[in-house]
Amino acid sequence: MKADNIFSAIPVNLDSEMFEVLLQSDNVTIERIVSRGHQSPDNGWYDQDRNEWVLVLRGRAELMFDDQTVISLDAGDYIHIPSHKKHRVNWTDPELDTVWLAVHF
Amino acid sequence: MKADNIFSAIPVNLDSEMFEVLLQSDNVTIERIVSRGHQSPDNGWYDQDRNEWVLVLRGRAELMFDDQTVISLDAGDYIHIPSHKKHRVNWTDPELDTVWLAVHF
């Protein structure tokens, strides 16, 4: 048994968002995402087959949904995004690393 | 669509550990646990039918496994506990709230 740290091994250079699977099972994927000012392209809507529960561990971000609602997320904020609810990353803080935990199920 | 904060609504008085289901689906339960110096009773081993992935968001804790291994967890540390791997909470910091995120699957 061994613990790892979710804030470890964040690269100094981060040209694009970093996605890293922490755990994969039949029904669940747990992923770390690191953003540094990255956002989805204007037409870069996520339309996912699975539900996603996402928590901002560090940093600040905005999610946009297809009805143009924008939700601001600070550290500790979490939201459940049902499958096929179209969304995009509207903004992440360019001054900080934004570290997300995403649970896909 | 609405975000909630994982550090909100922690009671001033916490006589026992606090367990709160944040999300429940067919395959997955996501739970917040708050400890304030609490630990499992000496014979209080968890022997769970499901896998558990647990992350310490704030505070400090120790888990003990049935081979007597003790794992220290600081903020950001996570560990995967397979189903039926017996474990108990050996210690949590009495000076701080320890906030855990647990994903059962």
Backbone of each chain as ProteinMPNN parsed JSONL, in Angstrom:
{"seq_chain_A": "MKADNIFSAIPVNLDSEMFEVLLQSDNVTIERIVSRGHQSPDNGWYDQDRNEWVLVLRGRAELMFDDQTVISLDAGDYIHIPSHKKHRVNWTDPELDTVWLAVHF", "coords_chain_A": {"N_chain_A": [[0.863, -1.183, 0.0], [0.535, 2.184, -0.841], [0.784, 5.694, -0.804], [0.159, 8.414, -3.03], [0.834, 11.782, -4.158], [-1.403, 14.273, -5.143], [-0.624, 16.689, -6.092], [1.874, 16.414, -7.034], [4.616, 16.199, -9.382], [3.983, 18.048, -11.417], [4.523, 19.44, -14.486], [7.073, 21.852, -15.354], [6.918, 23.157, -17.777], [4.034, 23.564, -19.654], [2.476, 23.084, -22.226], [0.037, 22.35, -23.209], [-3.182, 21.437, -21.814], [-2.949, 19.051, -19.162], [-3.652, 15.697, -18.865], [-4.228, 12.982, -16.76], [-4.565, 9.69, -15.928], [-5.516, 8.431, -12.858], [-6.731, 6.325, -11.678], [-8.284, 3.446, -12.929], [-11.116, 1.626, -13.532], [-13.636, -0.902, -14.156], [-16.02, 0.576, -14.116], [-15.415, 3.164, -13.467], [-13.405, 6.032, -13.914], [-10.759, 7.812, -12.608], [-9.261, 10.895, -12.715], [-6.583, 13.217, -13.036], [-6.407, 16.61, -13.874], [-4.489, 19.211, -15.188], [-4.438, 22.623, -15.644], [-3.23, 25.619, -17.112], [-4.036, 28.465, -17.555], [-5.204, 27.506, -19.792], [-7.895, 26.941, -22.107], [-10.908, 25.595, -23.508], [-11.139, 25.239, -27.077], [-13.141, 27.575, -29.015], [-15.214, 26.164, -30.237], [-15.0, 23.85, -28.88], [-16.629, 21.791, -27.531], [-17.294, 19.551, -24.918], [-18.897, 16.485, -25.118], [-20.002, 14.045, -23.511], [-20.147, 10.511, -23.033], [-20.314, 9.5, -20.514], [-21.148, 10.259, -17.084], [-19.736, 13.004, -15.262], [-17.998, 13.968, -12.424], [-16.618, 16.715, -10.996], [-13.951, 18.374, -9.361], [-12.367, 21.255, -8.247], [-9.179, 21.438, -7.151], [-7.061, 23.139, -6.755], [-6.427, 26.526, -7.725], [-8.304, 28.398, -10.241], [-11.236, 28.468, -12.199], [-13.489, 28.543, -15.04], [-16.437, 27.075, -16.145], [-18.376, 26.615, -19.068], [-21.676, 26.094, -20.179], [-23.961, 24.628, -22.605], [-26.185, 26.191, -22.73], [-25.154, 28.648, -22.442], [-24.691, 29.361, -19.829], [-22.373, 30.284, -17.345], [-20.204, 28.939, -15.0], [-18.384, 29.729, -12.208], [-15.492, 28.452, -10.678], [-13.785, 27.961, -7.744], [-11.033, 26.966, -5.576], [-11.897, 23.949, -4.078], [-14.466, 23.897, -4.999], [-17.04, 21.954, -6.474], [-18.77, 20.11, -9.032], [-21.422, 18.381, -10.616], [-21.597, 16.95, -13.713], [-23.868, 15.867, -15.855], [-23.988, 13.059, -18.139], [-23.634, 13.789, -21.588], [-24.3, 16.417, -21.226], [-23.484, 19.255, -22.634], [-20.399, 20.942, -22.435], [-17.739, 23.29, -21.865], [-14.374, 24.32, -21.113], [-14.16, 27.448, -20.123], [-12.407, 29.296, -19.161], [-9.29, 29.42, -17.46], [-7.249, 30.261, -14.673], [-4.524, 32.22, -15.614], [-2.315, 32.695, -14.085], [-1.854, 30.778, -12.217], [-1.496, 27.266, -11.462], [-4.213, 25.31, -12.241], [-5.658, 22.675, -10.692], [-7.507, 19.888, -11.262], [-9.756, 17.399, -10.12], [-11.243, 14.727, -11.646], [-13.981, 12.588, -11.825], [-15.114, 10.063, -13.699], [-17.995, 8.311, -14.619]], "CA_chain_A": [[0.0, 0.0, 0.0], [1.379, 3.362, -0.994], [0.043, 6.905, -1.167], [0.776, 9.376, -3.945], [0.298, 13.123, -3.931], [-2.096, 14.755, -6.342], [0.026, 17.912, -6.555], [3.249, 16.115, -7.419], [4.97, 15.942, -10.785], [3.388, 18.981, -12.385], [5.663, 19.899, -15.284], [7.357, 23.286, -15.415], [6.33, 23.604, -19.041], [2.73, 22.93, -19.842], [1.992, 23.712, -23.461], [-1.398, 22.091, -23.319], [-3.698, 20.851, -20.575], [-2.372, 17.741, -18.866], [-4.645, 14.726, -18.383], [-3.495, 11.833, -16.229], [-5.473, 8.742, -15.268], [-5.004, 7.982, -11.562], [-7.339, 5.022, -11.396], [-9.18, 2.995, -13.995], [-11.779, 0.349, -13.254], [-14.692, -1.153, -15.146], [-17.099, 1.557, -14.101], [-14.977, 4.472, -12.99], [-12.068, 6.547, -14.187], [-10.4, 8.996, -11.819], [-8.283, 11.586, -13.548], [-6.111, 14.552, -12.661], [-6.231, 17.523, -14.999], [-3.797, 20.448, -14.817], [-4.604, 23.704, -16.623], [-2.476, 26.842, -16.763], [-4.548, 29.454, -18.499], [-5.79, 26.857, -20.961], [-9.349, 26.881, -22.23], [-11.311, 24.813, -24.672], [-11.377, 26.053, -28.265], [-14.513, 28.117, -29.014], [-16.172, 25.109, -30.578], [-14.5, 22.622, -28.272], [-17.585, 21.301, -26.524], [-17.273, 18.156, -24.48], [-20.214, 15.823, -25.146], [-19.434, 12.796, -23.004], [-21.069, 9.39, -22.817], [-20.401, 9.185, -19.087], [-21.257, 11.352, -16.127], [-18.463, 13.483, -14.719], [-18.036, 14.764, -11.192], [-15.326, 17.386, -11.074], [-13.618, 19.175, -8.179], [-11.15, 22.06, -8.389], [-8.345, 21.281, -5.948], [-6.24, 24.356, -6.683], [-6.586, 27.4, -8.876], [-9.619, 28.987, -10.517], [-11.668, 28.104, -13.553], [-14.89, 28.747, -15.414], [-17.038, 26.148, -17.103], [-19.55, 27.117, -19.787], [-22.589, 25.056, -20.655], [-24.452, 24.971, -23.943], [-27.175, 27.274, -22.641], [-24.335, 29.844, -22.204], [-24.426, 29.556, -18.402], [-20.974, 30.174, -16.936], [-20.06, 28.632, -13.575], [-17.024, 29.975, -11.705], [-15.047, 27.436, -9.723], [-12.576, 28.212, -6.953], [-10.542, 25.758, -4.902], [-12.897, 23.287, -3.254], [-15.772, 23.828, -5.666], [-17.278, 20.751, -7.255], [-20.011, 20.132, -9.794], [-21.763, 17.146, -11.318], [-21.96, 17.216, -15.109], [-24.462, 14.64, -16.382], [-23.559, 12.65, -19.482], [-24.186, 14.525, -22.736], [-24.483, 17.847, -20.96], [-22.334, 19.852, -23.342], [-19.689, 21.942, -21.637], [-16.367, 23.597, -22.248], [-13.603, 25.113, -20.154], [-14.256, 28.808, -20.642], [-11.278, 30.094, -18.657], [-8.584, 29.027, -16.234], [-6.354, 31.329, -14.23], [-3.212, 32.11, -16.276], [-1.244, 32.942, -13.115], [-1.764, 29.65, -11.288], [-1.922, 25.956, -11.932], [-5.515, 24.824, -11.785], [-5.608, 21.216, -10.603], [-8.863, 19.331, -11.184], [-9.999, 15.97, -9.985], [-12.446, 14.354, -12.403], [-14.434, 11.208, -11.68], [-16.01, 9.698, -14.802], [-18.688, 7.086, -14.219]], "C_chain_A": [[0.9, 1.234, 0.0], [0.498, 4.546, -1.382], [0.852, 7.706, -2.183], [0.168, 10.739, -3.658], [-0.217, 13.72, -5.232], [-1.453, 16.031, -6.897], [1.457, 17.667, -7.028], [3.378, 16.022, -8.932], [4.143, 16.779, -11.762], [4.538, 19.589, -13.184], [5.837, 21.422, -15.238], [6.751, 23.874, -16.686], [5.056, 22.822, -19.312], [2.079, 23.58, -21.061], [0.505, 23.489, -23.665], [-1.869, 21.515, -21.987], [-3.16, 19.444, -20.413], [-3.457, 16.849, -18.258], [-3.896, 13.474, -17.941], [-4.468, 10.92, -15.483], [-4.816, 8.245, -13.986], [-5.522, 6.604, -11.212], [-8.33, 4.695, -12.495], [-9.789, 1.68, -13.549], [-12.867, 0.148, -14.303], [-15.658, 0.028, -15.253], [-16.642, 2.996, -13.885], [-13.583, 4.788, -13.513], [-11.868, 7.782, -13.329], [-9.178, 9.622, -12.468], [-7.856, 12.886, -12.869], [-5.956, 15.376, -13.925], [-5.507, 18.756, -14.465], [-3.927, 21.438, -15.971], [-3.759, 24.888, -16.16], [-2.856, 27.912, -17.783], [-5.184, 28.828, -19.724], [-7.313, 26.964, -20.928], [-9.671, 26.028, -23.443], [-11.385, 25.74, -25.882], [-12.853, 26.488, -28.306], [-15.551, 27.061, -29.358], [-15.809, 23.776, -29.933], [-15.409, 22.099, -27.179], [-17.307, 19.849, -26.202], [-18.709, 17.626, -24.494], [-19.939, 14.363, -24.802], [-20.503, 11.73, -22.776], [-21.263, 9.083, -21.333], [-20.66, 10.444, -18.273], [-19.864, 11.752, -15.661], [-18.744, 14.304, -13.47], [-16.66, 15.4, -11.077], [-15.159, 18.349, -9.896], [-12.336, 19.95, -8.492], [-10.373, 21.989, -7.081], [-7.496, 22.516, -5.693], [-6.563, 25.209, -7.883], [-8.009, 27.901, -9.037], [-9.964, 28.717, -11.971], [-13.105, 28.547, -13.78], [-15.285, 27.653, -16.388], [-18.202, 26.863, -17.782], [-20.381, 25.935, -20.265], [-23.293, 25.545, -21.913], [-25.638, 25.935, -23.931], [-26.504, 28.604, -22.302], [-24.166, 30.178, -20.715], [-22.942, 29.388, -18.138], [-20.947, 29.96, -15.422], [-18.601, 28.86, -13.2], [-16.691, 28.955, -10.632], [-13.753, 27.887, -9.063], [-12.15, 26.913, -6.284], [-11.622, 25.216, -3.969], [-14.249, 23.164, -3.922], [-15.875, 22.569, -6.512], [-18.63, 20.849, -7.943], [-20.19, 18.794, -10.491], [-22.251, 17.51, -12.714], [-22.551, 15.929, -15.689], [-23.94, 14.332, -17.791], [-24.33, 13.462, -20.533], [-24.632, 15.944, -22.408], [-23.263, 18.545, -21.558], [-21.716, 20.971, -22.509], [-18.302, 22.172, -22.206], [-15.687, 24.35, -21.112], [-13.478, 26.508, -20.755], [-13.015, 29.627, -20.31], [-10.606, 29.326, -17.539], [-7.565, 30.109, -15.922], [-4.991, 31.182, -14.901], [-2.037, 32.22, -15.307], [-0.962, 31.745, -12.214], [-1.969, 28.352, -12.047], [-3.305, 25.664, -11.366], [-5.483, 23.306, -11.864], [-7.024, 20.728, -10.351], [-8.778, 17.849, -10.866], [-11.293, 15.666, -10.72], [-12.732, 12.87, -12.181], [-15.456, 10.96, -12.777], [-16.667, 8.373, -14.463], [-19.95, 6.872, -15.038]], "O_chain_A": [[1.884, 1.312, 0.736], [-0.42, 4.41, -2.19], [2.083, 7.671, -2.181], [-0.87, 10.847, -3.006], [0.444, 13.677, -6.269], [-1.708, 16.409, -8.041], [2.167, 18.609, -7.381], [2.406, 15.802, -9.655], [3.671, 16.287, -12.787], [5.437, 20.195, -12.601], [4.869, 22.17, -15.101], [6.152, 24.95, -16.666], [5.015, 21.596, -19.211], [1.257, 24.489, -20.947], [-0.195, 24.334, -24.223], [-1.057, 21.149, -21.137], [-2.94, 18.731, -21.393], [-4.093, 17.207, -17.266], [-3.035, 12.968, -18.661], [-5.114, 11.34, -14.523], [-3.708, 7.708, -14.011], [-4.851, 5.818, -10.543], [-9.108, 5.542, -12.932], [-9.073, 0.732, -13.228], [-12.997, 0.946, -15.232], [-16.056, 0.422, -16.35], [-17.408, 3.935, -14.102], [-12.702, 3.928, -13.548], [-12.701, 8.688, -13.322], [-8.185, 8.946, -12.733], [-8.654, 13.56, -12.218], [-5.433, 14.894, -14.93], [-5.867, 19.284, -13.414], [-3.578, 21.139, -17.113], [-3.599, 25.122, -14.962], [-2.117, 28.215, -18.719], [-5.656, 29.542, -20.608], [-7.927, 27.064, -19.866], [-8.816, 25.775, -24.291], [-11.672, 26.926, -25.72], [-13.708, 25.841, -27.703], [-16.655, 27.075, -28.815], [-16.249, 22.715, -30.377], [-14.996, 21.979, -26.025], [-17.109, 19.023, -27.094], [-19.617, 18.251, -23.946], [-19.675, 13.546, -25.684], [-21.626, 12.035, -22.373], [-22.262, 8.477, -20.945], [-20.415, 11.558, -18.736], [-18.936, 10.943, -15.664], [-19.593, 15.195, -13.455], [-15.648, 14.699, -11.064], [-16.096, 19.039, -9.494], [-11.347, 19.374, -8.944], [-10.853, 22.427, -6.035], [-7.248, 22.887, -4.546], [-6.929, 24.694, -8.939], [-8.815, 27.843, -8.108], [-9.103, 28.736, -12.85], [-13.832, 28.878, -12.844], [-14.557, 27.347, -17.333], [-18.926, 27.626, -17.144], [-19.848, 24.913, -20.698], [-23.232, 26.728, -22.25], [-26.051, 26.437, -24.977], [-27.172, 29.567, -21.924], [-23.552, 31.192, -20.384], [-22.319, 28.457, -18.647], [-21.579, 30.696, -14.664], [-17.696, 28.269, -13.79], [-17.522, 28.64, -9.78], [-12.757, 28.158, -9.733], [-12.82, 25.889, -6.41], [-12.188, 25.958, -3.166], [-15.099, 22.403, -3.459], [-14.921, 22.171, -7.18], [-19.52, 21.574, -7.496], [-19.219, 18.159, -10.903], [-23.199, 18.279, -12.873], [-21.808, 14.994, -15.987], [-23.512, 15.223, -18.525], [-25.511, 13.769, -20.371], [-25.274, 16.599, -23.23], [-22.152, 18.431, -21.041], [-22.414, 21.823, -21.958], [-17.768, 21.34, -22.939], [-16.349, 24.942, -20.259], [-12.788, 26.718, -21.754], [-12.62, 30.522, -21.057], [-11.275, 28.654, -16.754], [-7.079, 30.791, -16.823], [-4.359, 30.133, -14.777], [-0.905, 31.884, -15.653], [0.058, 31.709, -11.526], [-2.543, 28.338, -13.136], [-3.531, 25.761, -10.16], [-5.309, 22.723, -12.934], [-7.66, 21.099, -9.365], [-7.856, 17.15, -11.285], [-12.325, 16.278, -10.446], [-11.855, 12.019, -12.328], [-16.528, 11.565, -12.79], [-15.993, 7.422, -14.067], [-20.659, 5.887, -14.834]]}, "seq_chain_B": "MKADNIFSAIPVNLDSEMFEVLLQSDNVTIERIVSRGHQSPDNGWYDQDRNEWVLVLRGRAELMFDDQTVISLDAGDYIHIPSHKKHRVNWTDPELDTVWLAVHF", "coords_chain_B": {"N_chain_B": [[-27.384, 24.11, -13.331], [-25.012, 23.953, -10.823], [-22.443, 24.812, -8.547], [-20.984, 23.414, -5.612], [-19.224, 23.818, -2.495], [-16.588, 21.956, -1.175], [-15.521, 22.386, 1.289], [-17.384, 23.648, 2.753], [-19.916, 24.213, 5.299], [-18.996, 22.785, 7.563], [-19.457, 21.52, 10.702], [-19.261, 23.351, 13.818], [-19.15, 21.941, 16.2], [-18.127, 18.637, 16.537], [-18.748, 15.77, 17.317], [-18.458, 13.161, 16.536], [-16.945, 11.45, 13.731], [-17.803, 12.85, 10.551], [-19.867, 11.92, 7.963], [-20.792, 12.319, 4.644], [-22.792, 11.986, 1.896], [-22.023, 12.958, -1.313], [-22.54, 12.384, -3.913], [-24.437, 9.914, -5.494], [-24.614, 7.062, -7.388], [-25.506, 4.301, -9.556], [-23.151, 2.797, -9.62], [-21.229, 4.13, -8.213], [-20.262, 5.888, -5.299], [-19.721, 9.023, -3.989], [-18.182, 10.647, -1.388], [-17.902, 12.891, 1.365], [-15.784, 13.11, 4.117], [-15.304, 14.204, 7.392], [-12.932, 14.573, 9.84], [-11.859, 15.107, 13.183], [-9.467, 14.72, 14.938], [-10.502, 12.265, 15.378], [-10.501, 8.674, 15.48], [-10.558, 5.258, 14.355], [-12.141, 2.791, 16.429], [-10.12, 0.462, 18.37], [-10.621, -2.121, 17.468], [-11.94, -1.532, 15.205], [-12.119, -2.297, 12.351], [-12.429, -1.562, 8.931], [-14.016, -3.45, 6.508], [-14.648, -3.703, 3.462], [-17.099, -4.132, 0.882], [-16.753, -2.873, -1.49], [-14.368, -1.231, -3.663], [-12.256, 1.463, -2.599], [-11.264, 4.732, -3.195], [-9.326, 7.168, -1.871], [-8.773, 10.519, -0.847], [-6.936, 12.933, 0.846], [-7.976, 16.078, 1.522], [-7.611, 18.232, 3.168], [-5.741, 18.693, 6.178], [-4.388, 16.047, 8.278], [-3.64, 12.599, 8.468], [-3.577, 9.129, 9.5], [-3.626, 5.931, 8.125], [-4.172, 2.55, 9.007], [-3.314, -0.751, 8.092], [-4.247, -4.266, 7.867], [-1.979, -5.754, 8.047], [-0.503, -4.363, 9.788], [0.842, -2.245, 8.689], [1.367, 1.245, 8.546], [0.174, 4.117, 7.024], [0.976, 7.396, 6.369], [-0.859, 10.305, 5.718], [-0.91, 13.363, 4.129], [-2.206, 16.621, 3.178], [-3.451, 16.377, -0.058], [-2.558, 13.837, -0.517], [-3.303, 10.617, -1.793], [-4.854, 7.37, -1.925], [-5.439, 4.056, -3.02], [-7.685, 1.722, -1.907], [-8.22, -1.543, -2.056], [-11.219, -3.574, -2.347], [-12.24, -5.326, 0.552], [-9.737, -5.124, 1.686], [-8.567, -4.875, 4.738], [-8.79, -2.12, 6.916], [-8.147, 0.674, 9.064], [-8.781, 3.896, 10.565], [-6.104, 5.246, 11.941], [-5.191, 7.505, 13.159], [-6.033, 10.959, 13.35], [-5.311, 14.412, 12.842], [-5.585, 16.229, 15.794], [-5.723, 18.951, 15.958], [-6.658, 20.13, 13.705], [-9.211, 20.244, 11.14], [-9.637, 17.348, 9.338], [-10.26, 16.748, 6.082], [-11.673, 14.488, 3.957], [-11.937, 13.055, 0.73], [-13.839, 10.489, -0.51], [-14.125, 7.916, -2.83], [-16.233, 5.425, -3.597], [-16.486, 2.349, -5.226]], "CA_chain_B": [[-26.046, 23.687, -12.955], [-24.605, 24.721, -9.643], [-21.299, 24.236, -7.846], [-20.938, 23.482, -4.157], [-17.841, 23.796, -2.024], [-16.344, 20.774, -0.346], [-15.105, 22.809, 2.626], [-18.472, 24.398, 3.387], [-20.847, 23.55, 6.217], [-18.369, 21.908, 8.548], [-20.007, 21.974, 11.981], [-18.343, 23.789, 14.868], [-19.014, 20.782, 17.085], [-18.03, 17.423, 15.731], [-18.534, 14.744, 18.34], [-17.966, 11.954, 15.861], [-16.622, 11.734, 12.327], [-18.978, 13.24, 9.768], [-19.916, 11.292, 6.644], [-21.827, 13.0, 3.867], [-22.784, 11.543, 0.491], [-22.107, 14.08, -2.254], [-23.099, 11.868, -5.165], [-24.745, 8.484, -5.43], [-25.135, 6.505, -8.636], [-25.559, 2.839, -9.484], [-21.84, 2.169, -9.456], [-20.268, 4.989, -7.522], [-20.67, 6.821, -4.247], [-18.692, 9.995, -3.635], [-18.499, 10.983, -0.008], [-16.989, 13.723, 2.14], [-15.628, 12.708, 5.508], [-14.564, 15.184, 8.193], [-12.418, 14.031, 11.101], [-11.174, 16.113, 14.028], [-8.831, 13.929, 15.981], [-11.167, 10.97, 15.521], [-9.849, 7.489, 14.945], [-11.412, 4.077, 14.491], [-11.87, 2.002, 17.639], [-9.007, -0.468, 18.162], [-11.065, -3.252, 16.652], [-12.876, -0.995, 14.221], [-11.594, -2.47, 10.998], [-13.326, -1.519, 7.772], [-13.852, -4.578, 5.581], [-15.685, -3.173, 2.571], [-17.389, -4.895, -0.335], [-16.371, -2.115, -2.687], [-13.094, -0.527, -3.654], [-12.321, 2.848, -2.146], [-10.156, 5.622, -3.536], [-9.499, 8.223, -0.869], [-7.861, 11.657, -1.001], [-6.999, 13.911, 1.942], [-8.037, 17.425, 0.951], [-7.061, 19.12, 4.213], [-5.463, 18.022, 7.443], [-3.395, 14.977, 8.306], [-4.238, 11.361, 8.97], [-2.854, 7.865, 9.309], [-4.397, 4.699, 7.947], [-3.474, 1.304, 9.325], [-3.823, -1.93, 7.394], [-4.281, -5.414, 8.789], [-0.611, -6.264, 8.253], [0.084, -3.372, 10.714], [1.424, -1.107, 7.968], [0.732, 2.542, 8.768], [0.435, 5.063, 5.932], [0.666, 8.779, 6.733], [-1.465, 11.063, 4.623], [-1.017, 14.816, 4.248], [-3.099, 17.188, 2.167], [-3.104, 16.011, -1.437], [-2.203, 12.411, -0.638], [-4.416, 9.715, -2.108], [-4.502, 5.959, -1.903], [-6.488, 3.135, -3.463], [-7.862, 0.619, -0.959], [-9.057, -2.544, -2.727], [-12.294, -4.153, -1.533], [-11.855, -6.327, 1.566], [-8.454, -4.836, 2.336], [-8.977, -4.349, 6.041], [-8.071, -0.898, 7.287], [-8.774, 1.542, 10.064], [-8.176, 5.216, 10.735], [-5.224, 5.102, 13.102], [-4.977, 8.821, 13.771], [-6.192, 12.194, 12.572], [-4.773, 15.554, 13.575], [-6.599, 16.804, 16.692], [-5.689, 20.421, 15.896], [-7.186, 20.575, 12.411], [-10.184, 19.393, 10.467], [-9.155, 16.565, 8.21], [-11.364, 16.583, 5.128], [-11.365, 13.414, 3.025], [-12.852, 12.699, -0.347], [-13.805, 9.04, -0.723], [-14.893, 7.412, -3.974], [-16.492, 3.988, -3.439], [-16.899, 1.851, -6.546]], "C_chain_B": [[-25.557, 24.594, -11.838], [-23.417, 24.017, -9.0], [-21.518, 24.349, -6.341], [-19.471, 23.446, -3.739], [-17.643, 22.703, -0.986], [-15.927, 21.14, 1.082], [-16.218, 23.558, 3.365], [-19.212, 23.532, 4.4], [-20.18, 22.462, 7.052], [-18.823, 22.385, 9.927], [-18.911, 22.407, 12.96], [-18.093, 22.626, 15.836], [-19.072, 19.507, 16.262], [-17.697, 16.292, 16.701], [-18.017, 13.441, 17.735], [-17.621, 12.342, 14.425], [-17.903, 11.991, 11.551], [-18.857, 12.649, 8.37], [-21.07, 11.914, 5.87], [-21.719, 12.559, 2.403], [-22.973, 12.752, -0.416], [-22.749, 13.643, -3.559], [-23.286, 10.367, -5.03], [-25.252, 8.064, -6.799], [-25.14, 4.991, -8.505], [-24.21, 2.254, -9.068], [-20.898, 2.905, -8.52], [-20.944, 5.782, -6.418], [-19.482, 7.736, -3.966], [-19.111, 10.629, -2.316], [-17.453, 11.965, 0.531], [-16.968, 13.194, 3.562], [-14.85, 13.815, 6.217], [-14.214, 14.54, 9.526], [-11.752, 15.172, 11.876], [-10.573, 15.376, 15.212], [-9.475, 12.563, 16.159], [-10.297, 9.85, 14.953], [-10.821, 6.327, 15.095], [-11.139, 3.429, 15.838], [-10.8, 0.939, 17.337], [-9.394, -1.665, 17.307], [-12.007, -2.817, 15.534], [-12.369, -1.086, 12.801], [-12.704, -2.324, 9.97], [-12.992, -2.708, 6.879], [-14.961, -4.413, 4.54], [-15.849, -4.027, 1.318], [-16.927, -4.173, -1.596], [-14.953, -1.569, -2.53], [-13.309, 0.897, -3.153], [-11.057, 3.574, -2.582], [-10.339, 6.841, -2.656], [-8.381, 9.257, -0.99], [-8.043, 12.554, 0.208], [-6.921, 15.307, 1.336], [-7.42, 18.458, 1.892], [-6.747, 18.274, 5.413], [-4.423, 16.927, 7.284], [-4.007, 13.762, 8.967], [-3.261, 10.211, 8.817], [-3.873, 6.752, 9.113], [-3.535, 3.53, 8.377], [-4.14, 0.157, 8.57], [-3.598, -3.161, 8.26], [-2.927, -6.13, 8.896], [0.194, -5.306, 9.148], [0.849, -2.244, 10.014], [0.64, 0.162, 8.29], [1.153, 3.478, 7.64], [0.021, 6.445, 6.41], [0.153, 9.525, 5.513], [-1.512, 12.546, 4.988], [-1.949, 15.328, 3.154], [-2.576, 16.864, 0.764], [-2.77, 14.549, -1.612], [-3.444, 11.571, -0.899], [-3.916, 8.288, -2.143], [-5.705, 5.146, -2.35], [-6.522, 1.956, -2.498], [-8.775, -0.413, -1.615], [-10.13, -3.085, -1.774], [-11.712, -5.238, -0.628], [-10.41, -6.21, 2.049], [-8.795, -4.152, 3.667], [-8.124, -3.153, 6.439], [-8.855, -0.17, 8.373], [-8.084, 2.899, 10.063], [-7.417, 5.182, 12.049], [-5.09, 6.397, 13.883], [-5.442, 9.894, 12.811], [-5.767, 13.35, 13.46], [-5.85, 16.143, 14.49], [-6.718, 18.319, 16.579], [-6.378, 20.978, 14.652], [-8.372, 19.715, 12.022], [-9.467, 18.641, 9.35], [-10.353, 16.263, 7.315], [-10.909, 15.584, 4.07], [-12.398, 13.409, 1.907], [-12.716, 11.2, -0.562], [-14.694, 8.687, -1.912], [-15.004, 5.906, -3.796], [-17.019, 3.458, -4.762], [-16.725, 0.334, -6.627]], "O_chain_B": [[-25.67, 25.818, -11.899], [-23.381, 22.789, -8.913], [-22.167, 25.283, -5.868], [-18.594, 23.09, -4.527], [-18.43, 22.553, -0.051], [-15.977, 20.299, 1.98], [-16.009, 24.044, 4.476], [-19.147, 22.303, 4.367], [-20.721, 21.369, 7.225], [-18.593, 23.541, 10.282], [-17.791, 21.896, 12.93], [-16.956, 22.37, 16.233], [-19.944, 19.327, 15.411], [-16.539, 15.914, 16.879], [-17.236, 12.719, 18.355], [-17.965, 13.432, 13.966], [-18.952, 11.423, 11.853], [-17.859, 12.858, 7.681], [-22.186, 12.021, 6.378], [-20.684, 12.741, 1.762], [-23.96, 13.479, -0.302], [-23.418, 14.43, -4.229], [-22.42, 9.652, -4.526], [-26.209, 8.642, -7.315], [-24.808, 4.46, -7.445], [-24.147, 1.327, -8.261], [-19.886, 2.354, -8.088], [-22.056, 6.283, -6.584], [-18.369, 7.265, -3.734], [-20.244, 11.083, -2.155], [-16.272, 11.879, 0.193], [-18.008, 12.87, 4.134], [-13.849, 14.304, 5.695], [-15.078, 14.034, 10.241], [-11.162, 16.079, 11.289], [-11.096, 15.405, 16.326], [-9.038, 11.781, 17.003], [-9.472, 10.066, 14.065], [-11.783, 6.4, 15.861], [-10.019, 3.506, 16.342], [-10.604, 0.565, 16.181], [-8.59, -2.161, 16.518], [-12.768, -3.619, 14.992], [-12.207, -0.07, 12.124], [-13.785, -2.893, 10.122], [-11.832, -2.94, 6.539], [-16.07, -4.917, 4.714], [-14.885, -4.565, 0.773], [-16.735, -4.793, -2.642], [-14.421, -1.463, -1.425], [-14.4, 1.456, -3.268], [-9.94, 3.102, -2.371], [-11.391, 7.481, -2.689], [-7.215, 8.922, -1.202], [-9.17, 12.901, 0.563], [-5.922, 15.671, 0.715], [-6.793, 19.424, 1.457], [-7.395, 17.255, 5.653], [-3.682, 16.88, 6.301], [-4.793, 13.878, 9.907], [-2.261, 10.305, 8.106], [-4.855, 6.652, 9.849], [-2.326, 3.513, 8.145], [-5.363, 0.107, 8.433], [-2.864, -3.119, 9.248], [-2.754, -7.009, 9.74], [1.415, -5.423, 9.253], [1.436, -1.387, 10.675], [-0.59, 0.158, 8.306], [2.339, 3.614, 7.34], [-1.125, 6.659, 6.807], [0.683, 9.38, 4.412], [-2.075, 12.932, 6.013], [-2.42, 14.562, 2.313], [-1.399, 17.064, 0.462], [-2.703, 14.061, -2.74], [-4.498, 11.79, -0.302], [-2.733, 8.023, -2.356], [-6.85, 5.513, -2.085], [-5.515, 1.277, -2.295], [-9.98, -0.187, -1.722], [-9.964, -3.055, -0.554], [-10.8, -5.968, -1.018], [-9.915, -7.098, 2.743], [-9.247, -3.008, 3.702], [-6.899, -3.174, 6.315], [-10.054, -0.38, 8.56], [-6.945, 3.029, 9.616], [-8.008, 5.1, 13.126], [-4.902, 6.393, 15.099], [-5.27, 9.767, 11.598], [-5.855, 13.27, 14.685], [-6.921, 16.518, 14.011], [-7.694, 18.906, 17.045], [-6.646, 22.177, 14.574], [-8.526, 18.595, 12.509], [-8.778, 19.24, 8.524], [-11.318, 15.619, 7.726], [-9.91, 15.792, 3.382], [-13.572, 13.717, 2.117], [-11.614, 10.695, -0.77], [-15.851, 9.099, -1.99], [-14.002, 5.192, -3.837], [-17.911, 4.062, -5.357], [-17.02, -0.268, -7.66]]}, "name": "protein", "num_of_chains": 2, "seq": "MKADNIFSAIPVNLDSEMFEVLLQSDNVTIERIVSRGHQSPDNGWYDQDRNEWVLVLRGRAELMFDDQTVISLDAGDYIHIPSHKKHRVNWTDPELDTVWLAVHFMKADNIFSAIPVNLDSEMFEVLLQSDNVTIERIVSRGHQSPDNGWYDQDRNEWVLVLRGRAELMFDDQTVISLDAGDYIHIPSHKKHRVNWTDPELDTVWLAVHF"}
